[in-house]
Amino acid sequence: MLKRSFDIVSSLLGLFLLLPLFFLIGIWIRFDSRGKIFYRQLRVGRHGKDFFLIKFRTMKIGADNGGLLTIGGRDPRITSSGYFLRKYKLDELPQLLNVIFGEMSLVGPRPEVRKYVNKYTPEQLQVLYVRPGITDYASIKFSNENELLAKAPDPERFYVNEVMPEKLRLNLRYIHEQSFITDLKIILQTIAKVSGK
């Protein structure tokens, strides 16, 4: 109950304070490339229920056709504004709406697309017992995921066999350790990571 109350209050306050920034980012995206300001992607949430995760659009229209993984810091599908938004994780801010809708929490396992969830083992499926989050241990450890994939001979195989299992191990660790204090610690670590401290 405390976690949900904290999620709602923090998200509402965040949206109110960030409204001018949302407006400026929206204008930048519209002038930078053709397409909508927001991007919605179907992800798997709590208890395996699908929901639309909301982000600022950082890629060109139809970019999904080139694969679900973003590879390298200079993926040609990413727009000019998208590079900046991704670098500072600003594209994730609209997910505060997902938190208010009850589909996500501020902290929790990052939601995956169905394609990869279908590869989970029975133990790994435990991550679906809780609400997915905007940030988690794995988000902090793999903040440079795009660069790691760019170095791999086969990015898809590397993600499925190396990155995804480690993410899920960290997610399961979070589930067993979760508490209000743990959430605060992860939020502070995420802010420090994004700001480069």
Helices and strands as residue ranges (DSSP letters): H 2-32, E 38-44, G 46-48, E 50-56, G 63-66, H 80-87, G 90-92, H 95-100, E 105-107, H 114-117, G 124-129, E 133-135, H 137-141, H 145-151, H 155-158, I 159-163, H 164-177, H 180-195
